[in-house]
């Protein structure tokens, strides 16, 4: 994605020309006794093996700043609109509601039989390795017969190159006076050149 204008409807994966990217599963890096794909184990699109009884919980760290927590809700709305998952809920690992337990319960109430917990984290660390799996296991204890998985974090997905490049280009356009502040920087005064 090389455009630096913000459209009224953000681009879809297919408009980025990323219809069916699949990355190598052969190159792996050992990490904490597990395996992590060096490039990416993820494919782009919503062609994954899902059922109508699947639900997705997208979980971030959580913040004391309400504005940060609300951004997860926006992302969840975009994710739901661009995929075929009918049940998608936000959750915060700590510091804010809804918790993973709350989101898990909401998914079950909507008819989910399998819950996919997707950490909205860039790289694996203690939260992915320990905290989120422990919180997910606690949530699952209240719902017998419901299976779940904690997926890999965003990691080294090649599509992130496009996201970072687009953000850089837009901010440079703003400091050159050719674009307004993006929604992340709006009103903060942070998107400026320091000397």
MODELLER restraints for C-alpha pairs under 7 A, 6 or more apart:
rsr = mdl.restraints
at = mdl.atoms
rsr.add(forms.Gaussian(group=physical.xy_distance, feature=features.Distance(at['CA:1:A'], at['CA:16:A']), mean=5.96, stdev=0.5))
rsr.add(forms.Gaussian(group=physical.xy_distance, feature=features.Distance(at['CA:1:A'], at['CA:162:A']), mean=5.66, stdev=0.5))
rsr.add(forms.Gaussian(group=physical.xy_distance, feature=features.Distance(at['CA:1:A'], at['CA:166:A']), mean=6.46, stdev=0.5))
rsr.add(forms.Gaussian(group=physical.xy_distance, feature=features.Distance(at['CA:2:A'], at['CA:166:A']), mean=6.12, stdev=0.5))
rsr.add(forms.Gaussian(group=physical.xy_distance, feature=features.Distance(at['CA:4:A'], at['CA:166:A']), mean=6.31, stdev=0.5))
rsr.add(forms.Gaussian(group=physical.xy_distance, feature=features.Distance(at['CA:4:A'], at['CA:169:A']), mean=6.16, stdev=0.5))
rsr.add(forms.Gaussian(group=physical.xy_distance, feature=features.Distance(at['CA:4:A'], at['CA:170:A']), mean=4.91, stdev=0.5))
rsr.add(forms.Gaussian(group=physical.xy_distance, feature=features.Distance(at['CA:13:A'], at['CA:19:A']), mean=6.43, stdev=0.5))
rsr.add(forms.Gaussian(group=physical.xy_distance, feature=features.Distance(at['CA:13:A'], at['CA:45:A']), mean=6.79, stdev=0.5))
rsr.add(forms.Gaussian(group=physical.xy_distance, feature=features.Distance(at['CA:18:A'], at['CA:44:A']), mean=6.67, stdev=0.5))
rsr.add(forms.Gaussian(group=physical.xy_distance, feature=features.Distance(at['CA:19:A'], at['CA:44:A']), mean=6.62, stdev=0.5))
rsr.add(forms.Gaussian(group=physical.xy_distance, feature=features.Distance(at['CA:19:A'], at['CA:45:A']), mean=6.17, stdev=0.5))
rsr.add(forms.Gaussian(group=physical.xy_distance, feature=features.Distance(at['CA:20:A'], at['CA:43:A']), mean=6.73, stdev=0.5))
rsr.add(forms.Gaussian(group=physical.xy_distance, feature=features.Distance(at['CA:20:A'], at['CA:44:A']), mean=5.68, stdev=0.5))
rsr.add(forms.Gaussian(group=physical.xy_distance, feature=features.Distance(at['CA:20:A'], at['CA:45:A']), mean=6.29, stdev=0.5))
rsr.add(forms.Gaussian(group=physical.xy_distance, feature=features.Distance(at['CA:21:A'], at['CA:43:A']), mean=5.59, stdev=0.5))
rsr.add(forms.Gaussian(group=physical.xy_distance, feature=features.Distance(at['CA:21:A'], at['CA:44:A']), mean=5.47, stdev=0.5))
rsr.add(forms.Gaussian(group=physical.xy_distance, feature=features.Distance(at['CA:22:A'], at['CA:42:A']), mean=6.59, stdev=0.5))
rsr.add(forms.Gaussian(group=physical.xy_distance, feature=features.Distance(at['CA:22:A'], at['CA:43:A']), mean=4.55, stdev=0.5))
rsr.add(forms.Gaussian(group=physical.xy_distance, feature=features.Distance(at['CA:22:A'], at['CA:44:A']), mean=6.85, stdev=0.5))
rsr.add(forms.Gaussian(group=physical.xy_distance, feature=features.Distance(at['CA:23:A'], at['CA:39:A']), mean=6.61, stdev=0.5))
rsr.add(forms.Gaussian(group=physical.xy_distance, feature=features.Distance(at['CA:23:A'], at['CA:40:A']), mean=5.55, stdev=0.5))
rsr.add(forms.Gaussian(group=physical.xy_distance, feature=features.Distance(at['CA:23:A'], at['CA:41:A']), mean=6.06, stdev=0.5))
rsr.add(forms.Gaussian(group=physical.xy_distance, feature=features.Distance(at['CA:23:A'], at['CA:42:A']), mean=6.59, stdev=0.5))
rsr.add(forms.Gaussian(group=physical.xy_distance, feature=features.Distance(at['CA:23:A'], at['CA:43:A']), mean=6.63, stdev=0.5))
rsr.add(forms.Gaussian(group=physical.xy_distance, feature=features.Distance(at['CA:24:A'], at['CA:39:A']), mean=6.47, stdev=0.5))
rsr.add(forms.Gaussian(group=physical.xy_distance, feature=features.Distance(at['CA:24:A'], at['CA:40:A']), mean=6.51, stdev=0.5))
rsr.add(forms.Gaussian(group=physical.xy_distance, feature=features.Distance(at['CA:24:A'], at['CA:41:A']), mean=6.63, stdev=0.5))
rsr.add(forms.Gaussian(group=physical.xy_distance, feature=features.Distance(at['CA:25:A'], at['CA:37:A']), mean=6.30, stdev=0.5))
rsr.add(forms.Gaussian(group=physical.xy_distance, feature=features.Distance(at['CA:25:A'], at['CA:40:A']), mean=6.97, stdev=0.5))
rsr.add(forms.Gaussian(group=physical.xy_distance, feature=features.Distance(at['CA:25:A'], at['CA:41:A']), mean=5.50, stdev=0.5))
rsr.add(forms.Gaussian(group=physical.xy_distance, feature=features.Distance(at['CA:27:A'], at['CA:37:A']), mean=6.06, stdev=0.5))
rsr.add(forms.Gaussian(group=physical.xy_distance, feature=features.Distance(at['CA:27:A'], at['CA:38:A']), mean=5.58, stdev=0.5))
rsr.add(forms.Gaussian(group=physical.xy_distance, feature=features.Distance(at['CA:28:A'], at['CA:35:A']), mean=6.16, stdev=0.5))
rsr.add(forms.Gaussian(group=physical.xy_distance, feature=features.Distance(at['CA:28:A'], at['CA:36:A']), mean=5.53, stdev=0.5))
rsr.add(forms.Gaussian(group=physical.xy_distance, feature=features.Distance(at['CA:28:A'], at['CA:37:A']), mean=4.44, stdev=0.5))
rsr.add(forms.Gaussian(group=physical.xy_distance, feature=features.Distance(at['CA:28:A'], at['CA:38:A']), mean=5.03, stdev=0.5))
rsr.add(forms.Gaussian(group=physical.xy_distance, feature=features.Distance(at['CA:29:A'], at['CA:35:A']), mean=5.82, stdev=0.5))
rsr.add(forms.Gaussian(group=physical.xy_distance, feature=features.Distance(at['CA:29:A'], at['CA:36:A']), mean=5.29, stdev=0.5))
rsr.add(forms.Gaussian(group=physical.xy_distance, feature=features.Distance(at['CA:29:A'], at['CA:37:A']), mean=6.16, stdev=0.5))
rsr.add(forms.Gaussian(group=physical.xy_distance, feature=features.Distance(at['CA:29:A'], at['CA:38:A']), mean=5.80, stdev=0.5))
rsr.add(forms.Gaussian(group=physical.xy_distance, feature=features.Distance(at['CA:30:A'], at['CA:36:A']), mean=6.31, stdev=0.5))
rsr.add(forms.Gaussian(group=physical.xy_distance, feature=features.Distance(at['CA:38:A'], at['CA:156:A']), mean=6.96, stdev=0.5))
rsr.add(forms.Gaussian(group=physical.xy_distance, feature=features.Distance(at['CA:39:A'], at['CA:156:A']), mean=5.67, stdev=0.5))
rsr.add(forms.Gaussian(group=physical.xy_distance, feature=features.Distance(at['CA:39:A'], at['CA:157:A']), mean=6.52, stdev=0.5))
rsr.add(forms.Gaussian(group=physical.xy_distance, feature=features.Distance(at['CA:40:A'], at['CA:156:A']), mean=5.80, stdev=0.5))
rsr.add(forms.Gaussian(group=physical.xy_distance, feature=features.Distance(at['CA:40:A'], at['CA:157:A']), mean=5.27, stdev=0.5))
rsr.add(forms.Gaussian(group=physical.xy_distance, feature=features.Distance(at['CA:46:A'], at['CA:83:A']), mean=5.48, stdev=0.5))
rsr.add(forms.Gaussian(group=physical.xy_distance, feature=features.Distance(at['CA:46:A'], at['CA:84:A']), mean=6.59, stdev=0.5))
rsr.add(forms.Gaussian(group=physical.xy_distance, feature=features.Distance(at['CA:53:A'], at['CA:111:A']), mean=6.40, stdev=0.5))
rsr.add(forms.Gaussian(group=physical.xy_distance, feature=features.Distance(at['CA:53:A'], at['CA:112:A']), mean=4.65, stdev=0.5))
rsr.add(forms.Gaussian(group=physical.xy_distance, feature=features.Distance(at['CA:53:A'], at['CA:113:A']), mean=5.30, stdev=0.5))
rsr.add(forms.Gaussian(group=physical.xy_distance, feature=features.Distance(at['CA:53:A'], at['CA:114:A']), mean=6.39, stdev=0.5))
rsr.add(forms.Gaussian(group=physical.xy_distance, feature=features.Distance(at['CA:54:A'], at['CA:112:A']), mean=5.44, stdev=0.5))
rsr.add(forms.Gaussian(group=physical.xy_distance, feature=features.Distance(at['CA:54:A'], at['CA:113:A']), mean=6.21, stdev=0.5))
rsr.add(forms.Gaussian(group=physical.xy_distance, feature=features.Distance(at['CA:54:A'], at['CA:114:A']), mean=4.91, stdev=0.5))
rsr.add(forms.Gaussian(group=physical.xy_distance, feature=features.Distance(at['CA:54:A'], at['CA:115:A']), mean=5.78, stdev=0.5))
rsr.add(forms.Gaussian(group=physical.xy_distance, feature=features.Distance(at['CA:55:A'], at['CA:85:A']), mean=6.69, stdev=0.5))
rsr.add(forms.Gaussian(group=physical.xy_distance, feature=features.Distance(at['CA:55:A'], at['CA:87:A']), mean=4.73, stdev=0.5))
rsr.add(forms.Gaussian(group=physical.xy_distance, feature=features.Distance(at['CA:55:A'], at['CA:88:A']), mean=5.75, stdev=0.5))
rsr.add(forms.Gaussian(group=physical.xy_distance, feature=features.Distance(at['CA:55:A'], at['CA:107:A']), mean=6.14, stdev=0.5))
rsr.add(forms.Gaussian(group=physical.xy_distance, feature=features.Distance(at['CA:55:A'], at['CA:112:A']), mean=5.65, stdev=0.5))
rsr.add(forms.Gaussian(group=physical.xy_distance, feature=features.Distance(at['CA:55:A'], at['CA:114:A']), mean=6.38, stdev=0.5))
rsr.add(forms.Gaussian(group=physical.xy_distance, feature=features.Distance(at['CA:55:A'], at['CA:115:A']), mean=4.84, stdev=0.5))
rsr.add(forms.Gaussian(group=physical.xy_distance, feature=features.Distance(at['CA:55:A'], at['CA:116:A']), mean=6.02, stdev=0.5))
rsr.add(forms.Gaussian(group=physical.xy_distance, feature=features.Distance(at['CA:56:A'], at['CA:87:A']), mean=6.30, stdev=0.5))
rsr.add(forms.Gaussian(group=physical.xy_distance, feature=features.Distance(at['CA:56:A'], at['CA:88:A']), mean=4.69, stdev=0.5))
rsr.add(forms.Gaussian(group=physical.xy_distance, feature=features.Distance(at['CA:56:A'], at['CA:89:A']), mean=6.34, stdev=0.5))
rsr.add(forms.Gaussian(group=physical.xy_distance, feature=features.Distance(at['CA:56:A'], at['CA:115:A']), mean=5.80, stdev=0.5))
rsr.add(forms.Gaussian(group=physical.xy_distance, feature=features.Distance(at['CA:56:A'], at['CA:116:A']), mean=4.69, stdev=0.5))
rsr.add(forms.Gaussian(group=physical.xy_distance, feature=features.Distance(at['CA:56:A'], at['CA:117:A']), mean=5.86, stdev=0.5))
rsr.add(forms.Gaussian(group=physical.xy_distance, feature=features.Distance(at['CA:57:A'], at['CA:88:A']), mean=5.78, stdev=0.5))
rsr.add(forms.Gaussian(group=physical.xy_distance, feature=features.Distance(at['CA:57:A'], at['CA:89:A']), mean=4.85, stdev=0.5))
rsr.add(forms.Gaussian(group=physical.xy_distance, feature=features.Distance(at['CA:57:A'], at['CA:90:A']), mean=5.63, stdev=0.5))
rsr.add(forms.Gaussian(group=physical.xy_distance, feature=features.Distance(at['CA:57:A'], at['CA:91:A']), mean=6.55, stdev=0.5))
rsr.add(forms.Gaussian(group=physical.xy_distance, feature=features.Distance(at['CA:57:A'], at['CA:103:A']), mean=6.73, stdev=0.5))
rsr.add(forms.Gaussian(group=physical.xy_distance, feature=features.Distance(at['CA:57:A'], at['CA:116:A']), mean=6.12, stdev=0.5))
rsr.add(forms.Gaussian(group=physical.xy_distance, feature=features.Distance(at['CA:57:A'], at['CA:117:A']), mean=4.72, stdev=0.5))
rsr.add(forms.Gaussian(group=physical.xy_distance, feature=features.Distance(at['CA:57:A'], at['CA:118:A']), mean=6.01, stdev=0.5))
rsr.add(forms.Gaussian(group=physical.xy_distance, feature=features.Distance(at['CA:58:A'], at['CA:89:A']), mean=6.39, stdev=0.5))
rsr.add(forms.Gaussian(group=physical.xy_distance, feature=features.Distance(at['CA:58:A'], at['CA:90:A']), mean=5.06, stdev=0.5))
rsr.add(forms.Gaussian(group=physical.xy_distance, feature=features.Distance(at['CA:58:A'], at['CA:91:A']), mean=6.10, stdev=0.5))
rsr.add(forms.Gaussian(group=physical.xy_distance, feature=features.Distance(at['CA:58:A'], at['CA:117:A']), mean=6.05, stdev=0.5))
rsr.add(forms.Gaussian(group=physical.xy_distance, feature=features.Distance(at['CA:58:A'], at['CA:118:A']), mean=4.85, stdev=0.5))
rsr.add(forms.Gaussian(group=physical.xy_distance, feature=features.Distance(at['CA:58:A'], at['CA:119:A']), mean=5.91, stdev=0.5))
rsr.add(forms.Gaussian(group=physical.xy_distance, feature=features.Distance(at['CA:58:A'], at['CA:120:A']), mean=6.19, stdev=0.5))
rsr.add(forms.Gaussian(group=physical.xy_distance, feature=features.Distance(at['CA:59:A'], at['CA:90:A']), mean=5.94, stdev=0.5))
rsr.add(forms.Gaussian(group=physical.xy_distance, feature=features.Distance(at['CA:59:A'], at['CA:91:A']), mean=4.56, stdev=0.5))
rsr.add(forms.Gaussian(group=physical.xy_distance, feature=features.Distance(at['CA:59:A'], at['CA:92:A']), mean=5.30, stdev=0.5))
rsr.add(forms.Gaussian(group=physical.xy_distance, feature=features.Distance(at['CA:59:A'], at['CA:93:A']), mean=6.47, stdev=0.5))
rsr.add(forms.Gaussian(group=physical.xy_distance, feature=features.Distance(at['CA:59:A'], at['CA:118:A']), mean=6.17, stdev=0.5))
rsr.add(forms.Gaussian(group=physical.xy_distance, feature=features.Distance(at['CA:59:A'], at['CA:119:A']), mean=4.94, stdev=0.5))
rsr.add(forms.Gaussian(group=physical.xy_distance, feature=features.Distance(at['CA:59:A'], at['CA:120:A']), mean=5.53, stdev=0.5))
rsr.add(forms.Gaussian(group=physical.xy_distance, feature=features.Distance(at['CA:60:A'], at['CA:91:A']), mean=6.59, stdev=0.5))
rsr.add(forms.Gaussian(group=physical.xy_distance, feature=features.Distance(at['CA:60:A'], at['CA:92:A']), mean=5.09, stdev=0.5))
rsr.add(forms.Gaussian(group=physical.xy_distance, feature=features.Distance(at['CA:60:A'], at['CA:93:A']), mean=6.09, stdev=0.5))
rsr.add(forms.Gaussian(group=physical.xy_distance, feature=features.Distance(at['CA:60:A'], at['CA:119:A']), mean=6.12, stdev=0.5))
rsr.add(forms.Gaussian(group=physical.xy_distance, feature=features.Distance(at['CA:60:A'], at['CA:120:A']), mean=4.95, stdev=0.5))
rsr.add(forms.Gaussian(group=physical.xy_distance, feature=features.Distance(at['CA:60:A'], at['CA:121:A']), mean=6.51, stdev=0.5))
rsr.add(forms.Gaussian(group=physical.xy_distance, feature=features.Distance(at['CA:61:A'], at['CA:92:A']), mean=5.43, stdev=0.5))
rsr.add(forms.Gaussian(group=physical.xy_distance, feature=features.Distance(at['CA:61:A'], at['CA:93:A']), mean=4.87, stdev=0.5))
rsr.add(forms.Gaussian(group=physical.xy_distance, feature=features.Distance(at['CA:61:A'], at['CA:94:A']), mean=6.10, stdev=0.5))
rsr.add(forms.Gaussian(group=physical.xy_distance, feature=features.Distance(at['CA:62:A'], at['CA:69:A']), mean=6.22, stdev=0.5))
rsr.add(forms.Gaussian(group=physical.xy_distance, feature=features.Distance(at['CA:62:A'], at['CA:92:A']), mean=4.61, stdev=0.5))
rsr.add(forms.Gaussian(group=physical.xy_distance, feature=features.Distance(at['CA:62:A'], at['CA:93:A']), mean=5.85, stdev=0.5))
rsr.add(forms.Gaussian(group=physical.xy_distance, feature=features.Distance(at['CA:62:A'], at['CA:94:A']), mean=5.30, stdev=0.5))
rsr.add(forms.Gaussian(group=physical.xy_distance, feature=features.Distance(at['CA:62:A'], at['CA:95:A']), mean=5.32, stdev=0.5))
rsr.add(forms.Gaussian(group=physical.xy_distance, feature=features.Distance(at['CA:62:A'], at['CA:96:A']), mean=5.44, stdev=0.5))
rsr.add(forms.Gaussian(group=physical.xy_distance, feature=features.Distance(at['CA:63:A'], at['CA:69:A']), mean=6.18, stdev=0.5))
rsr.add(forms.Gaussian(group=physical.xy_distance, feature=features.Distance(at['CA:63:A'], at['CA:95:A']), mean=5.58, stdev=0.5))
rsr.add(forms.Gaussian(group=physical.xy_distance, feature=features.Distance(at['CA:63:A'], at['CA:96:A']), mean=6.26, stdev=0.5))
rsr.add(forms.Gaussian(group=physical.xy_distance, feature=features.Distance(at['CA:64:A'], at['CA:95:A']), mean=6.07, stdev=0.5))
rsr.add(forms.Gaussian(group=physical.xy_distance, feature=features.Distance(at['CA:64:A'], at['CA:96:A']), mean=6.86, stdev=0.5))
rsr.add(forms.Gaussian(group=physical.xy_distance, feature=features.Distance(at['CA:72:A'], at['CA:90:A']), mean=6.63, stdev=0.5))
rsr.add(forms.Gaussian(group=physical.xy_distance, feature=features.Distance(at['CA:73:A'], at['CA:90:A']), mean=6.21, stdev=0.5))
rsr.add(forms.Gaussian(group=physical.xy_distance, feature=features.Distance(at['CA:76:A'], at['CA:88:A']), mean=6.79, stdev=0.5))
rsr.add(forms.Gaussian(group=physical.xy_distance, feature=features.Distance(at['CA:76:A'], at['CA:89:A']), mean=6.80, stdev=0.5))
rsr.add(forms.Gaussian(group=physical.xy_distance, feature=features.Distance(at['CA:76:A'], at['CA:90:A']), mean=6.30, stdev=0.5))
rsr.add(forms.Gaussian(group=physical.xy_distance, feature=features.Distance(at['CA:80:A'], at['CA:86:A']), mean=6.84, stdev=0.5))
rsr.add(forms.Gaussian(group=physical.xy_distance, feature=features.Distance(at['CA:80:A'], at['CA:88:A']), mean=6.25, stdev=0.5))
rsr.add(forms.Gaussian(group=physical.xy_distance, feature=features.Distance(at['CA:87:A'], at['CA:107:A']), mean=6.52, stdev=0.5))
rsr.add(forms.Gaussian(group=physical.xy_distance, feature=features.Distance(at['CA:89:A'], at['CA:103:A']), mean=5.93, stdev=0.5))
rsr.add(forms.Gaussian(group=physical.xy_distance, feature=features.Distance(at['CA:90:A'], at['CA:103:A']), mean=6.69, stdev=0.5))
rsr.add(forms.Gaussian(group=physical.xy_distance, feature=features.Distance(at['CA:91:A'], at['CA:97:A']), mean=6.90, stdev=0.5))
rsr.add(forms.Gaussian(group=physical.xy_distance, feature=features.Distance(at['CA:91:A'], at['CA:98:A']), mean=5.16, stdev=0.5))
rsr.add(forms.Gaussian(group=physical.xy_distance, feature=features.Distance(at['CA:91:A'], at['CA:99:A']), mean=5.13, stdev=0.5))
rsr.add(forms.Gaussian(group=physical.xy_distance, feature=features.Distance(at['CA:91:A'], at['CA:100:A']), mean=5.21, stdev=0.5))
rsr.add(forms.Gaussian(group=physical.xy_distance, feature=features.Distance(at['CA:91:A'], at['CA:103:A']), mean=5.96, stdev=0.5))
rsr.add(forms.Gaussian(group=physical.xy_distance, feature=features.Distance(at['CA:92:A'], at['CA:98:A']), mean=6.10, stdev=0.5))
rsr.add(forms.Gaussian(group=physical.xy_distance, feature=features.Distance(at['CA:92:A'], at['CA:99:A']), mean=5.23, stdev=0.5))
rsr.add(forms.Gaussian(group=physical.xy_distance, feature=features.Distance(at['CA:92:A'], at['CA:100:A']), mean=6.46, stdev=0.5))
rsr.add(forms.Gaussian(group=physical.xy_distance, feature=features.Distance(at['CA:93:A'], at['CA:99:A']), mean=6.19, stdev=0.5))
rsr.add(forms.Gaussian(group=physical.xy_distance, feature=features.Distance(at['CA:93:A'], at['CA:100:A']), mean=6.47, stdev=0.5))
rsr.add(forms.Gaussian(group=physical.xy_distance, feature=features.Distance(at['CA:93:A'], at['CA:132:A']), mean=6.90, stdev=0.5))
rsr.add(forms.Gaussian(group=physical.xy_distance, feature=features.Distance(at['CA:100:A'], at['CA:135:A']), mean=6.65, stdev=0.5))
rsr.add(forms.Gaussian(group=physical.xy_distance, feature=features.Distance(at['CA:100:A'], at['CA:136:A']), mean=6.57, stdev=0.5))
rsr.add(forms.Gaussian(group=physical.xy_distance, feature=features.Distance(at['CA:100:A'], at['CA:139:A']), mean=6.91, stdev=0.5))
rsr.add(forms.Gaussian(group=physical.xy_distance, feature=features.Distance(at['CA:101:A'], at['CA:139:A']), mean=4.52, stdev=0.5))
rsr.add(forms.Gaussian(group=physical.xy_distance, feature=features.Distance(at['CA:104:A'], at['CA:139:A']), mean=6.42, stdev=0.5))
rsr.add(forms.Gaussian(group=physical.xy_distance, feature=features.Distance(at['CA:113:A'], at['CA:146:A']), mean=5.07, stdev=0.5))
rsr.add(forms.Gaussian(group=physical.xy_distance, feature=features.Distance(at['CA:113:A'], at['CA:147:A']), mean=6.52, stdev=0.5))
rsr.add(forms.Gaussian(group=physical.xy_distance, feature=features.Distance(at['CA:114:A'], at['CA:146:A']), mean=5.76, stdev=0.5))
rsr.add(forms.Gaussian(group=physical.xy_distance, feature=features.Distance(at['CA:114:A'], at['CA:147:A']), mean=4.79, stdev=0.5))
rsr.add(forms.Gaussian(group=physical.xy_distance, feature=features.Distance(at['CA:114:A'], at['CA:148:A']), mean=5.36, stdev=0.5))
rsr.add(forms.Gaussian(group=physical.xy_distance, feature=features.Distance(at['CA:115:A'], at['CA:147:A']), mean=6.32, stdev=0.5))
rsr.add(forms.Gaussian(group=physical.xy_distance, feature=features.Distance(at['CA:115:A'], at['CA:148:A']), mean=4.48, stdev=0.5))
rsr.add(forms.Gaussian(group=physical.xy_distance, feature=features.Distance(at['CA:115:A'], at['CA:149:A']), mean=6.52, stdev=0.5))
rsr.add(forms.Gaussian(group=physical.xy_distance, feature=features.Distance(at['CA:116:A'], at['CA:148:A']), mean=5.67, stdev=0.5))
rsr.add(forms.Gaussian(group=physical.xy_distance, feature=features.Distance(at['CA:116:A'], at['CA:149:A']), mean=5.14, stdev=0.5))
rsr.add(forms.Gaussian(group=physical.xy_distance, feature=features.Distance(at['CA:116:A'], at['CA:150:A']), mean=6.19, stdev=0.5))
rsr.add(forms.Gaussian(group=physical.xy_distance, feature=features.Distance(at['CA:117:A'], at['CA:149:A']), mean=5.99, stdev=0.5))
rsr.add(forms.Gaussian(group=physical.xy_distance, feature=features.Distance(at['CA:117:A'], at['CA:150:A']), mean=4.69, stdev=0.5))
rsr.add(forms.Gaussian(group=physical.xy_distance, feature=features.Distance(at['CA:117:A'], at['CA:151:A']), mean=6.17, stdev=0.5))
rsr.add(forms.Gaussian(group=physical.xy_distance, feature=features.Distance(at['CA:118:A'], at['CA:150:A']), mean=6.03, stdev=0.5))
rsr.add(forms.Gaussian(group=physical.xy_distance, feature=features.Distance(at['CA:118:A'], at['CA:151:A']), mean=5.21, stdev=0.5))
rsr.add(forms.Gaussian(group=physical.xy_distance, feature=features.Distance(at['CA:118:A'], at['CA:153:A']), mean=6.84, stdev=0.5))
rsr.add(forms.Gaussian(group=physical.xy_distance, feature=features.Distance(at['CA:119:A'], at['CA:151:A']), mean=6.90, stdev=0.5))
rsr.add(forms.Gaussian(group=physical.xy_distance, feature=features.Distance(at['CA:119:A'], at['CA:152:A']), mean=6.99, stdev=0.5))
rsr.add(forms.Gaussian(group=physical.xy_distance, feature=features.Distance(at['CA:119:A'], at['CA:153:A']), mean=5.19, stdev=0.5))
rsr.add(forms.Gaussian(group=physical.xy_distance, feature=features.Distance(at['CA:120:A'], at['CA:153:A']), mean=6.26, stdev=0.5))
rsr.add(forms.Gaussian(group=physical.xy_distance, feature=features.Distance(at['CA:120:A'], at['CA:154:A']), mean=6.78, stdev=0.5))
rsr.add(forms.Gaussian(group=physical.xy_distance, feature=features.Distance(at['CA:121:A'], at['CA:153:A']), mean=5.33, stdev=0.5))
rsr.add(forms.Gaussian(group=physical.xy_distance, feature=features.Distance(at['CA:121:A'], at['CA:154:A']), mean=6.07, stdev=0.5))
rsr.add(forms.Gaussian(group=physical.xy_distance, feature=features.Distance(at['CA:122:A'], at['CA:153:A']), mean=5.91, stdev=0.5))
rsr.add(forms.Gaussian(group=physical.xy_distance, feature=features.Distance(at['CA:122:A'], at['CA:154:A']), mean=4.92, stdev=0.5))
rsr.add(forms.Gaussian(group=physical.xy_distance, feature=features.Distance(at['CA:122:A'], at['CA:155:A']), mean=5.31, stdev=0.5))
rsr.add(forms.Gaussian(group=physical.xy_distance, feature=features.Distance(at['CA:123:A'], at['CA:153:A']), mean=5.93, stdev=0.5))
rsr.add(forms.Gaussian(group=physical.xy_distance, feature=features.Distance(at['CA:123:A'], at['CA:154:A']), mean=6.46, stdev=0.5))
rsr.add(forms.Gaussian(group=physical.xy_distance, feature=features.Distance(at['CA:123:A'], at['CA:155:A']), mean=4.92, stdev=0.5))
rsr.add(forms.Gaussian(group=physical.xy_distance, feature=features.Distance(at['CA:124:A'], at['CA:153:A']), mean=6.20, stdev=0.5))
rsr.add(forms.Gaussian(group=physical.xy_distance, feature=features.Distance(at['CA:133:A'], at['CA:150:A']), mean=6.64, stdev=0.5))
rsr.add(forms.Gaussian(group=physical.xy_distance, feature=features.Distance(at['CA:171:A'], at['CA:191:A']), mean=6.53, stdev=0.5))
rsr.add(forms.Gaussian(group=physical.xy_distance, feature=features.Distance(at['CA:173:A'], at['CA:179:A']), mean=5.52, stdev=0.5))
rsr.add(forms.Gaussian(group=physical.xy_distance, feature=features.Distance(at['CA:174:A'], at['CA:180:A']), mean=5.71, stdev=0.5))
rsr.add(forms.Gaussian(group=physical.xy_distance, feature=features.Distance(at['CA:174:A'], at['CA:181:A']), mean=6.16, stdev=0.5))
rsr.add(forms.Gaussian(group=physical.xy_distance, feature=features.Distance(at['CA:175:A'], at['CA:192:A']), mean=5.64, stdev=0.5))
rsr.add(forms.Gaussian(group=physical.xy_distance, feature=features.Distance(at['CA:175:A'], at['CA:193:A']), mean=6.78, stdev=0.5))
rsr.add(forms.Gaussian(group=physical.xy_distance, feature=features.Distance(at['CA:185:A'], at['CA:191:A']), mean=6.22, stdev=0.5))
